[in-house]
Each structure stands twice: as structure tokens, then as C-alpha cells.
Amino acid sequence: MALIKETDIIDTTTMKAITSAAIRCGLALLLLEGVNIPANAAISTVSIGDNFFSPSTLTINVNDRVRWTWTGFNPHSTTSNTGLWESGQHGNGFAFTNTFANAGSFPYHCTVHAGQTASITVVAPNNLPSISITSPAPSAVFSAPWTGAIGANTSDSDGSVLKVDFFAGATRLGTVSNPPAQLSFTVTNLAAGSYSLKAVATDNRGGTNTSTVVPVSVLTPGPIQLSSPVWTSPGTFQFSYTATPGLRYIVQRATDLGSWNPLATNAAANAQVSFTDPAAVQPIYFYSVTLAPNP
């Protein structure tokens, strides 16, 4: 960094004092270059002119720096209202830098001119919101068209979650605004196919986070056909039915065609399923198999 030269100073009445102070500041800034400052720290510049700071308000992050540069010919200062920093009174060409290690609001003023005030707001880094899909389970299978719920948990340690967007691949399914910590979103009439579900949470400072992807399948169910009825032993009846692997089926029994009692709900592992009723004690029973509704 170049030091201030005497030829940079126009006000000859204060040249010596300003030059000396400027050189000292230049040396201080050169020494400051050796200080360990976070790699992501930024430097913002504020101009000090005759009766103004520009910009008069500034928002920065913790560990960022502000560099004031003097542009007017009258002496000015940048002086913290709480004593956090003090540049002293200087003139055109001088520069002063301060690092802000803590969050908060920091008003300051010029000690020469009443009413020449400004402020700096320092904000802590934004902690991104958390988001996870709690249901359906990975690799869940549904019958087409799927109308069901996607459950999610979300939180934000340093603010609030403004919205959660739900996606199937790159297609946005919908949005829940100002969501509770535990929320549910309803999917409507999702056609047959393979989908990668995900949720994206956005917090009050614009930060976003994406959940782990949950793969699901939506299948077009095939016809259900019952076959191969047989009494395997007294009181034990067996039959087979066709199914779509991955989908769930309800097996029911009745002694007449008006009162059906559910016996089991099975997730089909194969296209042909064998079912055994070990309590078929009546001589005549009716059996039915229906597709279970989507959860």
C-alpha cells in the first residue's frame, strides 16, 4: 500500500500534522496485512466528506472490515458512539480501517461536525434451515394415480422457516408457507412413474437447504383374478390371486355376500400370490381381494 506523500496534501496550514498522521496510518495498514483475518471477510468502503458519510448506513457480516477514506478538505473523524474505534481528526487522503468481530448495531459520528452521523449493522452468519422428509419411506410403492401425504420436519436455529417447496424431480408439486415444525403436504393425482421426492426449506434471511431425496414408485395396478381354490385340510382353505408387485391388497371373507370381514393386508412380492385361511371352519365361504388404498 502506498504511503501518503506531502504533495497529496493541499491544506498547507495543516500539512505537517496530516502528513505525519497519514504516514502512521499507512504503516498501520501495512502491518495489518499480516493479521490473520478470515478468508471470507469482506471490506466495505465509506467516504468521509464535508458533513457527510457515504453511505450513511451499512450492513456487513461478522469479521468483515470497514475502510473509511477522507475526501473532503476539512478535518473529520470517524468516532464510535460507544468507544469501539476512534480514527482521530484527519483530512483529504487519509484512510482508517476497523474490523467488526461481533454482531450488533454500531452508530458513529464525526467529532468536528455536529449532526454528521452514520451507523453500521453487523449480522451474524446465517445458519441454514434444516429439512427432512419423514414420509413416505424410501422406495415406497403406490397405485396410480397417487393422492397422498408427504410429511416433513423443519427448523431454523437463528430465525424462522418462511416456506417449504416440495418437488418430484425438477417439478415443483407445491409450497407450504410459514410451516409448522412438523408439516404435511398433499400430493394429488400423481401419474404412474418413478419419482425422486425432495423438500427445499427457505428461511427468513433467504437461506435455503434441501432434504435428502426419497425415491418412490407409482404403479398402474393390473387386474385382480382369483384362482386355484383348494381345501388343503379340514378348516384350511387356500387360493391364489394376481397382483402388481409392491402394491398392497386386502383379503376379505364372508359367509354371505353382504358382510365382509378383512383377514389380512398384504404387500405383493410377486405377480401371483398364494393365500391360506387357516380358520375356514364353515362349509361355505366367499372370498374377495381388493387393492388397498394409498396411504
Beta strands, then each sheet from edge to edge (+ up, - down):
strand 1: 43-49
strand 2: 52-54
strand 3: 57-61
strand 4: 65-70
strand 5: 79-80
strand 6: 95-99
strand 7: 104-109
strand 8: 117-123
strand 9: 130-135
strand 10: 140-143
strand 11: 146-155
strand 12: 161-168
strand 13: 171-177
strand 14: 182-190
strand 15: 193-203
strand 16: 208-210
strand 17: 214-219
strand 18: 226-233
strand 19: 236-242
strand 20: 248-254
strand 21: 261-267
strand 22: 272-277
strand 23: 286-291
sheet 1: 2+ 1- 4- 6+
sheet 2: 3+ 8+ 7- 5+
sheet 3: 9+ 11- 14+
sheet 4: 10+ 17+ 15- 12+ 13-
sheet 5: 10+ 17+ 15- 16+
sheet 6: 18+ 19- 22+
sheet 7: 21+ 20- 23+
end
